[in-house]
């Protein structure tokens, strides 16, 4: 059965070291505003695989869609093309241009002093050290939340960050970008660069890299703003 709503559907796409539960503070507030919500599972095995998984979720939906991507998932939401997708929302997310890799844009600026040193293991998988969550991924989160994040983390394959991106959907689709001014994983300077070249509507807040946990109201607001714009165009 396909999902649909007069207010549209928000498809929420998690980043590296996460799963759909990373949106747990966002789902019910969006539903309370009349939106359908799906937290899309992606395998984190390659950009192509992840985009294909997202496309399968999109096929379950009737009506207008707002794609929302956090961190790595910014590359994923721009790698699908579907007429149902009316808006893209980037939450402290990476936005490679055609021919760039996620690594290209991630390492465009020098790492924060608290950022963890990351390297693939023998299986080509990149794991987040447990203390990396508290130092950089969500340094404003509670100890309990950090423990949960570390316990449920899923590794990202090195192919995800080394595969060249296709022509990005942000060149033809309205985009919003929530800049995390206190981000220790993707610098705010880097986020401003990416938001600027995609001509996104920018919303900037003094939040950490994972505001879905630490400042969910800001995330909900920008998704609803994108949804309202979608409905305005539809009307």
Secondary structure, DSSP 8 states (H G I E B T S, - for coil): --B--TT-EEEEE--TT--GGGGHHHHHHHHHTT-EEEEE----S-HHHHHHHHHHHHTTB-S-EEEEEETTHHHHHTS---TTEEEEEEES-----TT--HHHHHTSS---TTS------TTSEE---HHHIIIIISTTS-HHHHHHHHHH---EEHHHHHS---S-GGGTSEEEEEEETT-SSS-HHHHHHHHHHTT-EEEEES--TTHHHH-HHHHHHHHHHHHHHHHHHH-
